[in-house]
């Protein structure tokens, strides 16, 4: 397809960089396990939980290697951070089990984990200084801007290739664009596009740190860089217009009022006696309060990242799986993921935390279900709750789904927020 050719033209395979001299699925190219061990080497993270305190102490000494100004760092090109990584599901059946779901396709939650690891490694490749074996930077995922899928099914027995590079750079943040392709009949065809935003912080992950500037080299790269700038402005605009800060638009207020009128119970005598409290559910609808699922995770050391916090990819996988289950139980048939957008990592999650997840159907249209998953940590000692993430998933169901109906003002705001996210996704795809 034209789309595939365009990707391949943009990233000629000559640019592919190798991480190790080890043998992987396709000679010379790393696989996902090498990505993770390379990340541990770059940071100097310990694979032993008991030694992590020592490893983190040693990182403090790297403070002296941080740049005082961005201008002191050598500029990089897009091709400098370009990576190609293989997931050999076809050629190495022994790794297939981990990725398999009950419908005999690939677990999308696992793909989210892989994209998160790869995004971080691409950023470390962009910021690498030749003379330093260990990076003084702590690079963490700040935001999943969007992931759009162009395939409904990801096959569990065909090799997958991830490609990606840094596409835009601010002072301390980097946007990463990644593409996932799958091998069919000797040809790689596109499965998804992902845009992540990563931030660089000091060795102790306490303050922002400068990253190498990015120099576009062609009109096409100029365009990609400009798009990164636009994405940033769009995010600021979206958050400024947030329903937590500003009243709904006139059109949105009408939508809410129409829903309210549509659910009033008019069975009582005469117009003047209709009660504001008495509500009835329209046909083929579900109250929003009845369209939610909750989950709990205990955050074990096994799920930690290289900085000994809980791995962002794990949080995404758990949120996605709860979102999928919410959509599945709501629609009564198998849902397929269409898009992931606007996942904001607000607070790191510590090992040992109790992670409370809450999935809510917040908007529906024909076969589409818009799900919001809210995650918070609960500290059993202080009895405090802190929001760590909000996830937005768009699913398509095999059959048309009932309308979800808000009853309270708060639910109406969730409904409008879901409608906004859904509209943004539809515009993209």
NUKEGU-869876 format. One record per residue (C-alpha): y, z, x; residue in three letters. Coordinates in steps of 0.02 Angstrom, whole numbers, plus 50000, padded with zeros to 5 digits. Layout:
<rs>
YZXAla/...
</rs>
This chain:
<rs>
500005000050000Unk/501814997650050Unk/502025016450055Unk/500635018450183Unk/501305004550293Unk/503025012550287Unk/502305029150347Unk/501335020950487Unk/502845010750541Unk/503905026250547Unk/502625035750650Unk/501715023450765Unk/500125031650828Unk/500735028751008Unk/501875043650976Unk/500445055250935Unk/500365069851054Unk/498795079051105Unk/498735097851109Unk/497175100751211Unk/495965090551310Unk/494565097551201Unk/493455086051099Unk/493955085850915Unk/493485075450763Unk/494385060350829Unk/494435060051020Unk/496095066451088Unk/496755073050923Unk/496735091650880Unk/495945098750725Unk/496535113450620Unk/495645127050719Unk/496495120650878Unk/498175121350789Unk/497925139850755Unk/497315144250930Unk/498765134451005Unk/499985144650899Unk/499215160850963Unk/499425154851143Unk/501245150051117Unk/501685167251049Unk/500455177251154Unk/499695184850997Unk/498125195151013Unk/496555190450918Unk/496095208850914Unk/496985219050780Unk/496985234850887Unk/497915226051030Unk/499295218750921Unk/500545232750956Unk/500385229451143Unk/500555210651118Unk/502135212951015Unk/502865224851146Unk/502595211651279Unk/503585199251174Unk/505145210051187Unk/505345204751369Unk/505575186651312Unk/507315190851245Unk/508075185151411Unk/507435167451380Unk/508435164951219Unk/509905152751223Unk/511625160551200Unk/512275144551118Unk/511435129451039Unk/512385118051161Unk/511385125651305Unk/509765118551235Unk/509205100651274Unk/509285089051121Unk/507635082451053Unk/507095066550964Unk/506035065550807Unk/504595058250905Unk/504595073251024Unk/503925084450886Unk/502775071550805Unk/500985077950785Unk/499395070850713Unk/498025083050665Unk/496305079850592Unk/495295089250463Unk/493555081750490Unk/492805085150317Unk/491805068950326Unk/491195069650505Unk/490915088650516Unk/490035094250357Unk/489915112350419Unk/491775115250387Unk/491675107750211Unk/491105123750124Unk/492745132650159Unk/493715118450075Unk/492575115249926Unk/492985120049747Unk/491835120949596Unk/492385103549538Unk/491745095949700Unk/493485092049765Unk/494565100349899Unk/495375117349866Unk/497235113849866Unk/497585131949918Unk/496715128450085Unk/497825113150110Unk/499365124150083Unk/498735135550223Unk/498495120750339Unk/500215113450302Unk/501015130250339Unk/500145131850510Unk/500535113750554Unk/502375115550504Unk/502575130350622Unk/501705121250766Unk/502815105750742Unk/504345117150760Unk/503655125250917Unk/503355107650986Unk/505185103350950Unk/505825119151037Unk/504615119351185Unk/505395122151357Unk/504385114351497Unk/504465129351613Unk/503985142551482Unk/502185145651439Unk/502655157451297Unk/504005154151171Unk/505345167451148Unk/505585161250969Unk/504755168450815Unk/504645153450699Unk/504285157650517Unk/504235148150352Unk/505835151050253Unk/505545138850112Unk/504345125950044Unk/505615113549979Unk/504355102249893Unk/502595095449899Unk/502265080049793Unk/500515073249767Unk/500085055149736Unk/498195057949719Unk/497415068249581Unk/495805071749677Unk/495595076049862Unk/493815071449912Unk/492785084850002Unk/491775072850110Unk/493105061250184Unk/494125064750341Unk/495925070050318Unk/497375066850435Unk/499025076450436Unk/500545068950521Unk/502275076350535Unk/503845079750635Unk/505505088950629Unk/506665078750517Unk/508275088950518Unk/508985103450619Unk/510375116050585Unk/510885129650708Unk/509375141050682Unk/508355131550551Unk/507275115950551Unk/506635104750412Unk/504885097850438Unk/504175082750347Unk/502285081250338Unk/501125068450259Unk/499295070250220Unk/498155055050215Unk/496305053350176Unk/495045040850243Unk/494305028850114Unk/493355013050161Unk/493985013650339Unk/495805015450286Unk/496945030750275Unk/497835031650107Unk/499235044150064Unk/498825060049968Unk/500415070449979Unk/502135072450058Unk/502805089650103Unk/504505096150157Unk/504585113750232Unk/506065123250304Unk/505705134550453Unk/506865147150535Unk/506895152850716Unk/507145171150755Unk/507135181950913Unk/505495187950994Unk/505445203350880Unk/505805193050724Unk/507405202850690Unk/508865190750714Unk/509155172050701Unk/508955161950862Unk/509645144850911Unk/508525129450912Unk/508665112751002Unk/509805100150915Unk/509015084250846Unk/509635066750892Unk/509155052550772Unk/508765036550868Unk/508765022850737Unk/509585018850568Unk/507965024350484Unk/507995041150574Unk/509855042950532Unk/509345040850350Unk/507975054250364Unk/509195066250450Unk/510525063050317Unk/509215066650183Unk/508875083450267Unk/510725087550256Unk/510745082450072Unk/509195093150038Unk/510125108150109Unk/511655104949998Unk/510535102249846Unk/509685119049876Unk/511375127849887Unk/511945119349727Unk/510325123949637Unk/510445142149687Unk/512315143049642Unk/511905136749467Unk/510465149249451Unk/510305156949279Unk/510345173949364Unk/512145170049415Unk/512835158249285Unk/512685156049097Unk/511625141349035Unk/512525124849003Unk/513085120348826Unk/511565108948807Unk/510395122748865Unk/511195135248745Unk/510835123148603Unk/509005121848657Unk/508825140848654Unk/509695141948485Unk/508575128348412Unk/507035137748471Unk/507725153648393Unk/508065145148225Unk/506365136748230Unk/505485153648247Unk/506445163248114Unk/505365169047971Unk/506205161847816Unk/504835166847694Unk/505935180847627Unk/507015178647473Unk/508645169047494Unk/509625163647647Unk/510625179747661Unk/509085190847683Unk/508325182247835Unk/508035195447968Unk/508475191948149Unk/506955202248198Unk/505665193648093Unk/504955179148195Unk/503515167248165Unk/502605155848286Unk/502785137148249Unk/501145127248234Unk/500235122548397Unk/501255134948498Unk/500985150548603Unk/502195164948629Unk/502745165748810Unk/502205184048823Unk/500415178548785Unk/500405165248921Unk/500265175349080Unk/498965181549204Unk/499095195049336Unk/498205197649502Unk/498135209949646Unk/497755207149830Unk/497485220349964Unk/498235212950123Unk/496895215150256Unk/497155212150445Unk/496095196350430Unk/497535187850337Unk/498865191550468Unk/499875178150557Unk/500315177250742Unk/501705190150713Unk/500515202450629Unk/501305200250459Unk/500325192350315Unk/500145173550340Unk/501295163550224Unk/499915150750193Unk/498785164650126Unk/500165170250005Unk/500375152149949Unk/498495149949924Unk/498355165849821Unk/499875161349715Unk/499245143749689Unk/497515149849635Unk/498285161849509Unk/499465147949449Unk/497975136149428Unk/496995149449331Unk/498515152649219Unk/498675133949183Unk/496795132449157Unk/496685146649032Unk/498255140848942Unk/497805122448925Unk/495935125248896Unk/495475111249017Unk/495525107549203Unk/497315106449269Unk/497815095549418Unk/499255100049533Unk/500685087449528Unk/502025096449629Unk/502475112549717Unk/504315116149740Unk/505595128949789Unk/504485142649864Unk/505685154849944Unk/505005167550069Unk/506195181950037Unk/505325196150129Unk/503855197050250Unk/502275205450185Unk/501555219050297Unk/499705221150331Unk/499025234750216Unk/500215230450073Unk/499665229549892Unk/500205212349835Unk/500495210649647Unk/500495192849580Unk/501055187649407Unk/500795169949338Unk/501825164249189Unk/501825147949090Unk/503705145149074Unk/503855127249011Unk/502705114048935Unk/502915095748891Unk/501485084748827Unk/500095087048959Unk/501215095749085Unk/501245114449119Unk/502605122349225Unk/502025138749304Unk/503045152049392Unk/502115164649501Unk/503075180149552Unk/502425190449696Unk/502945207949746Unk/502325221349863Unk/502015238949804Unk/502205253149926Unk/501035266949866Unk/501945280149972Unk/503715276849909Unk/503145269349740Unk/504395255249766Unk/504175236949717Unk/504975222749817Unk/504955204349769Unk/504295193949915Unk/504135176449840Unk/504345165949685Unk/503235150549672Unk/503475135449558Unk/501985124149517Unk/501895108849404Unk/500165104949334Unk/499525090949225Unk/498125095249104Unk/496745083449044Unk/497315086148863Unk/498985088948778Unk/499425107448784Unk/500245118948654Unk/502125122148663Unk/502585138248750Unk/503905147748650Unk/505095161148717Unk/505505175848603Unk/506785186148701Unk/508365181148793Unk/507525184748961Unk/506055173448916Unk/507285159948861Unk/508065160349035Unk/506335158549113Unk/506025143948995Unk/507645135249046Unk/507295138549230Unk/505555130849208Unk/506335115949118Unk/507555113349263Unk/506155113849392Unk/505105101849287Unk/506565089649269Unk/506865089949458Unk/505025086449492Unk/504965072049367Unk/506495064249448Unk/505615064849617Unk/503965057349564Unk/
</rs>
